[in-house]
């Protein structure tokens, strides 16, 4: 029996007569009652648990520090439960923090993060700090602006005669040429360089220096440099792309420094392979430019004609043996075609001369020629 003086309602643990654990309560009068086995004592909502005892003012109960709490690791039959292992058997699957894209097809490089647009592309950076392939498209190369052509001449009239030359050789010109002037509608010309017994010779007519040169101006073209309306600028990943949780042989592409397309490339102009990379664009690394202006030239309005006849045709009305023509000569001493003519006794030639035109010089040329085209192509095949 405990000594009087306990606080009414105080509960203590105890051991009953049958050695069972239990509780005893301080009764009115300041003494503890009997030990009651396995019977939870009432507790007060405002209890003191500093010394292992419990106080109560109502029917609720609070365990004191000496009570055994249920062990979550113990089964109802006293056996131990298997707690979950904090370390999984295998590491969790990697997750792609960017986007999953297909691998590059055979014979193509990449994939590259690609900007396709104007000529002020964004820079590479972040996970894509390395420069990739690039090129230009949409060539702008207007035709050359040509200067006007003009002609200069010391005379604006046709020559009154032509020079007729021969040397008896198989071709016109060369050593031993002898010449004579022809200004007649029909005349006989003697050539001392033709020996006795010669029956035919090669003959050529030319414009005399007195006609004056008809000289064209120099062409001075103005050609704008070629430009491109569009460019392709790509950035390569710093590290080789890995699957990182992507399926179906795809690669994890991290977020880039700009919004663009993922493309694969191949030098030259090619068709895109079957599959996801089917959006084809061809860009160029350089330009082949042949734009120019045609040279200026001048046509003098003078057409000279010499007809050759057998020496016996004194009126030059019979069958023509050969015709020598000089049409609109640009320069003095411009020569006609070289033809075979019959030679009369004593090395003579029978010929008739005529000229048509007013002698003025007409300029021509100065037209845009050539073109520009992209060279060093590279094919970009992009995801649709």
C-alpha positions in Angstrom: 0.0 0.0 0.0 1.3 3.4 -1.0 1.7 6.2 1.5 -1.2 8.7 1.7 -0.6 12.0 0.0 -0.9 11.1 -3.7 -2.8 13.4 -6.0 -6.3 12.1 -6.8 -6.4 10.7 -10.4 -2.6 10.1 -10.6 -1.9 6.8 -12.5 1.1 4.6 -12.1 2.2 1.4 -13.6 2.3 -1.6 -11.4 2.6 -5.3 -11.2 -0.5 -7.2 -10.1 -0.8 -10.2 -7.9 -0.6 -12.5 -10.8 2.6 -10.7 -12.0 0.7 -9.0 -14.7 1.4 -5.5 -15.8 -1.3 -3.0 -15.1 -2.2 0.4 -13.7 -3.2 1.8 -10.3 -5.0 5.1 -9.7 -4.7 7.5 -6.7 -8.2 7.5 -5.1 -9.8 10.2 -3.1 -8.2 10.3 0.3 -4.7 10.4 -1.2 -4.1 6.6 -1.4 -3.7 4.3 -4.5 -6.2 1.7 -5.3 -5.5 -1.9 -6.3 -3.4 -2.8 -9.4 -5.7 -3.6 -12.3 -4.1 -5.8 -15.0 -4.4 -4.9 -18.6 -6.8 -2.1 -17.9 -6.0 1.3 -19.4 -6.3 4.0 -16.8 -8.1 7.2 -17.6 -6.0 10.3 -18.5 -6.4 14.0 -18.2 -6.0 16.3 -21.2 -3.7 18.4 -19.2 -1.4 15.7 -17.8 2.1 16.0 -16.4 4.5 13.4 -17.8 7.7 14.7 -16.4 8.2 11.9 -13.9 6.7 9.1 -15.8 3.3 9.5 -14.1 0.0 10.5 -15.7 -2.6 13.0 -14.6 -6.1 13.2 -15.8 -9.3 15.2 -15.4 -11.4 13.2 -17.9 -11.8 9.8 -19.4 -9.0 10.0 -21.9 -5.6 8.4 -21.4 -2.0 9.3 -22.2 0.7 6.6 -21.9 3.6 7.4 -19.6 7.2 7.1 -20.6 7.4 3.6 -19.1 4.8 2.1 -21.5 6.0 0.1 -24.5 4.9 1.6 -27.8 3.9 -0.9 -30.5 6.8 -1.7 -32.8 5.9 -1.1 -36.4 8.4 -3.8 -37.4 6.7 -6.5 -35.4 3.8 -8.7 -36.6 0.9 -9.6 -34.4 2.5 -13.0 -33.8 5.8 -11.3 -32.6 7.7 -12.0 -35.8 9.6 -9.2 -37.6 8.2 -7.5 -40.7 10.4 -7.1 -43.8 11.0 -3.3 -44.3 11.3 -1.9 -47.8 14.9 -1.6 -49.2 15.7 2.1 -49.8 18.2 1.1 -52.6 16.4 -0.3 -55.7 17.9 -3.2 -57.5 18.5 -1.1 -60.6 19.2 2.6 -61.2 16.1 4.5 -62.4 15.9 5.0 -66.2 17.4 8.3 -67.5 15.0 10.9 -68.7 15.5 13.3 -71.6 15.3 16.9 -70.5 15.1 18.1 -74.1 13.5 16.4 -77.1 13.9 13.1 -78.7 15.0 13.2 -82.4 16.0 10.5 -84.9 19.6 9.6 -85.6 21.4 10.9 -88.7 20.8 8.6 -91.8 23.8 7.0 -93.5 26.1 9.3 -95.4 24.7 12.4 -93.6 26.2 14.4 -90.7 24.4 15.7 -87.7 21.8 16.2 -86.4 22.5 20.0 -86.0 20.3 22.7 -84.5 19.8 24.9 -87.6 18.5 28.4 -88.1 17.1 29.0 -91.6 16.2 32.6 -92.3 17.8 36.0 -93.0 21.4 36.9 -93.0 21.6 37.8 -89.3 21.5 34.4 -87.6 21.6 33.9 -83.9 24.8 32.7 -82.3 25.7 29.3 -81.0 25.8 28.7 -77.3 24.7 26.7 -74.3 24.7 23.0 -75.2 25.4 23.9 -78.8 28.5 26.1 -78.7 30.3 24.6 -81.8 29.7 26.0 -85.3 28.1 23.5 -87.7 27.7 23.6 -91.5 26.2 26.6 -93.2 25.4 28.1 -96.6 23.3 30.6 -98.5 20.3 30.4 -100.9 18.1 32.8 -102.8 20.8 34.3 -105.0 20.2 37.9 -106.0 22.4 38.8 -109.0 20.9 41.4 -111.4 22.2 41.7 -114.9 25.1 44.0 -115.5 24.4 47.7 -116.2 26.2 48.4 -119.4 27.5 51.8 -120.6 26.3 53.2 -124.0 28.5 52.3 -127.0 29.7 55.0 -129.3 31.9 55.2 -132.4 34.5 57.6 -133.5 35.8 58.1 -137.1 37.9 60.6 -138.9 35.6 60.2 -141.9 31.9 59.6 -142.4 32.1 58.5 -146.0 32.9 55.4 -147.8 36.2 54.9 -149.6 36.2 55.6 -153.3 38.3 52.5 -154.1 39.7 49.3 -152.6 43.1 47.7 -152.7 43.4 44.4 -154.7 46.3 42.2 -153.8 47.8 38.9 -155.0 51.0 36.9 -154.9 50.2 33.9 -156.9 50.5 31.6 -153.9 47.9 29.1 -152.7 46.9 31.5 -150.0 46.5 35.3 -149.9 49.0 37.4 -148.1 52.6 36.4 -147.2 55.8 37.4 -149.0 55.8 38.7 -152.5 52.4 40.3 -152.5 51.8 42.9 -155.2 48.7 45.2 -155.2 46.8 47.7 -157.2 43.8 49.9 -156.6 40.4 49.3 -158.1 37.8 52.0 -158.5 36.3 51.1 -161.9 33.0 49.5 -162.7 35.0 47.2 -165.0 38.8 47.4 -165.5 41.9 45.4 -166.2 44.7 45.5 -163.6 48.2 44.4 -164.2 50.3 42.7 -161.5 54.0 42.4 -162.0 54.4 39.7 -159.4 52.5 37.2 -161.6 55.0 35.4 -163.8 54.5 34.3 -167.4 52.3 31.2 -167.9 50.2 31.8 -164.7 46.6 31.2 -165.4 45.0 31.5 -161.9 45.9 33.3 -158.7 44.5 34.0 -155.2 43.1 37.5 -154.8 41.9 39.5 -151.8 40.4 43.1 -151.5 41.0 45.5 -148.5 39.7 48.9 -147.4 42.3 51.7 -147.8 43.4 53.8 -144.9 41.8 56.9 -146.5 38.5 55.6 -145.4 39.3 56.4 -141.7 38.9 54.1 -138.8 35.5 53.5 -137.2 36.5 52.9 -133.6 34.1 51.8 -130.8 34.2 53.0 -127.3 35.3 50.9 -124.4 32.7 49.1 -122.4 32.5 50.1 -118.7 30.0 47.7 -117.0 28.5 48.3 -113.6 28.0 44.9 -111.9 26.3 44.7 -108.4 28.0 42.1 -106.2 25.8 39.0 -105.8 23.9 38.6 -102.5 21.7 35.9 -100.9 18.3 36.4 -99.5 18.5 33.4 -97.1 21.1 31.6 -95.0 21.4 28.4 -93.1 23.4 28.5 -89.9 23.8 25.4 -87.7 25.2 24.7 -84.3 26.7 21.3 -83.3 26.2 19.9 -79.8 29.2 20.1 -77.4 28.9 16.4 -76.7 27.7 13.5 -78.8 23.9 13.1 -78.4 22.9 10.0 -76.4 19.5 8.2 -76.1 19.1 9.3 -72.4 15.6 7.7 -72.1 14.6 8.1 -75.8 13.2 5.1 -77.5 13.3 3.7 -81.1 17.0 4.6 -81.7 16.3 8.3 -81.1 18.7 10.7 -79.5 18.0 13.2 -76.7 18.6 16.8 -78.0 19.0 19.3 -75.2 17.4 22.7 -75.4 19.3 25.1 -77.6 20.1 28.9 -77.5 17.4 29.6 -80.2 14.4 28.0 -81.8 15.3 26.2 -85.0 15.1 23.0 -86.9 17.1 19.8 -86.5 18.8 19.0 -89.8 21.3 16.6 -91.2 23.7 17.6 -93.9 25.7 16.3 -96.8 28.1 18.1 -99.2 26.8 18.4 -102.7 23.3 18.4 -104.1 21.5 15.3 -103.1 18.0 14.0 -102.5 16.9 13.5 -98.9 16.7 9.9 -97.6 13.4 8.3 -96.7 12.4 8.9 -93.1 11.9 11.8 -90.8 14.6 14.1 -92.3 12.7 14.7 -95.5 12.5 18.6 -95.7 15.1 19.3 -98.4 17.0 22.5 -98.9 20.1 23.2 -100.9 22.5 26.0 -99.8 25.7 27.2 -101.4 29.1 28.2 -100.1 30.2 30.4 -103.1 29.1 32.0 -106.4 30.2 31.4 -110.0 29.7 34.8 -111.6 30.1 35.4 -115.4 28.0 38.5 -115.7 29.4 41.1 -118.0 28.6 43.3 -121.0 29.3 42.5 -124.6 32.0 44.7 -126.1 31.2 47.7 -128.2 31.6 47.4 -131.9 31.0 49.7 -134.9 29.5 49.0 -138.3 30.3 51.5 -141.0 27.6 51.9 -143.5 29.7 50.8 -146.4 29.5 47.6 -148.3 32.3 46.9 -150.9 32.0 44.3 -153.6 34.6 43.2 -156.2 33.6 40.8 -158.9 36.3 39.0 -160.9 35.9 38.0 -164.6 37.9 36.2 -167.3 40.3 38.7 -168.9 38.5 38.4 -172.3 35.2 39.8 -170.7 35.9 43.4 -171.4 32.4 44.6 -170.2 32.2 42.5 -167.1 28.8 41.2 -168.0 29.5 37.5 -168.4 29.8 34.8 -165.8 31.5 35.9 -162.6 34.6 33.9 -161.7 34.7 35.0 -158.0 33.2 37.6 -155.7 35.1 39.5 -152.9 33.0 41.2 -150.2 33.7 43.6 -147.3 30.5 44.4 -145.4 30.4 47.4 -143.0 34.1 47.4 -142.1 35.0 48.5 -138.6 38.7 49.1 -139.2 40.9 50.3 -142.0 42.7 47.6 -144.0 39.9 45.2 -143.2 40.1 42.4 -145.8 37.7 40.4 -147.8 37.6 36.7 -148.4 40.4 35.1 -150.4 39.3 33.7 -153.7 40.8 32.1 -156.9 40.6 34.3 -160.0 41.6 33.7 -163.7 44.8 35.5 -164.9 45.0 37.0 -168.3 48.1 37.2 -170.6 50.7 39.4 -169.0 49.5 38.8 -165.4 46.3 40.8 -165.7 43.0 40.6 -163.7 39.6 41.7 -164.9 37.5 43.1 -162.0 34.4 45.3 -161.4 34.1 47.5 -158.2 31.0 48.8 -156.5 30.1 50.3 -153.0 26.8 51.0 -151.3 26.0 52.9 -148.1 26.4 56.4 -146.6 29.6 55.9 -144.6 28.3 56.6 -141.1 29.4 54.5 -138.2 26.7 52.7 -136.2 27.5 51.5 -132.7 26.4 48.1 -131.4 27.2 45.8 -128.4 27.1 46.8 -124.8 24.4 44.2 -123.9 24.3 42.3 -120.6 25.7 38.8 -121.0 26.5 35.9 -118.6 24.9 34.9 -115.4 25.6 34.1 -111.7 24.9 30.8 -110.0 25.6 29.3 -106.6 28.5 26.9 -106.3 29.8 24.5 -103.6 26.3 23.2 -102.7 25.4 21.5 -99.4 22.2 19.7 -98.8 20.2 20.2 -95.6 17.5 17.6 -94.8 15.4 18.7 -91.9 12.7 17.3 -89.7 9.2 18.3 -91.0 
